[in-house]
Amino acid sequence: SISAKRVINCAGLYADELAGFVHDRNFYIRARKGDYIVLDKEEGARINHVLFQAPTEKWGKGILVSPTARGNLLLGPSAIIQDSKEATDTDTHELAYVVWAARRTMPHLDTTKSLTSYAGLRSRSNVHDFIIEESRISPGFFNVAGIESPGLTASPAIALEVVNLLKTSGLLLEKKSSEEFNRLRKHPVNFSANKLESVKNSVDGKEKTIICKCENITEAEINRALNSGIEIRCTDSIKWRTRAGMGWCQGARCRPLVAEMIAAKLGNGVRMQDVPKNMPSKEAPVRESRNFLSKL
């Protein structure tokens, strides 16, 4: 058993199940899957803003055509209710719909420039609105659930609302000092448009050594991720932190170099070939091939 003064339930897809542990069954959560396609920067350079379609009850905001922070083009998401809360495999029919709908906004979309596809799950509650409240069944248990779009944009305001609810419940909150909590973290990725020029002019040899040529990720950036304080044991962990392996070749050229750096960091006789692409604790979701995407 676990004892606490207050519990904040922000368990996403499993928020209803966690609430059930305190006999609060006033809402339920279903998984809503969205399929996405990522295209090369050549396609991303064709638009400057996120392009929305008119929202509908079935498809929500519709299929977005979006330039990413790193210049790629992102298509999606679809919106299909799932029975499973682990169903993150992509679906051929959904991807075909994503491209069809995206071409209504961007008719000359070139899918031969596709890099990869993926799917994610959003929590959709039967309330059809944000659930931010103290449980009526179990005082001291706060549900923060069913956070659909624009949940990410609203997250700072949601946090303040939860703080107010905690104070109203009688909990005494003390703000931590800057020495106890540092809210700033140096990101290993440099988003500067002048990055290549800064690499050329760098004094540090590791800043000059480019490991991922598709994304221009340097050895120093990967080292910063390796020394961030969280042990890294697979190449995908470096990919998520630095984008090394997210370019046109999808890691075919840089993954062995990244694996070698991870092995050196881990030590204890770990060899480059011992470093996996991802951790085997969870089965990797199924994704459609680039060849399939190019024919949509």
Secondary structure, DSSP 8 states (H G I E B T S, - for coil): ----S-EEE--GGGHHHHHHTTT--S--EEEEEEEEEEE-HHHHTT-SS-B----BTTTBT--EEEE-TTS-EEEE---EEES-SS-----HHHHHHHHHHHHHHSTT--GGGEEEEEEEEEEEETT-S-EEEE-SSSTTEEEEE---TTHHHHHHHHHHHHHHHHHHTT-------TTT-------S----TTHHHHHHT-SSHHHH-EEETTTTEEHHHHHHHHTSSS---SHHHHHHHH-TT-STTTTTTTHHHHHHHHHHHH-TT--GGG--SS-TTS-------HHHHHT-
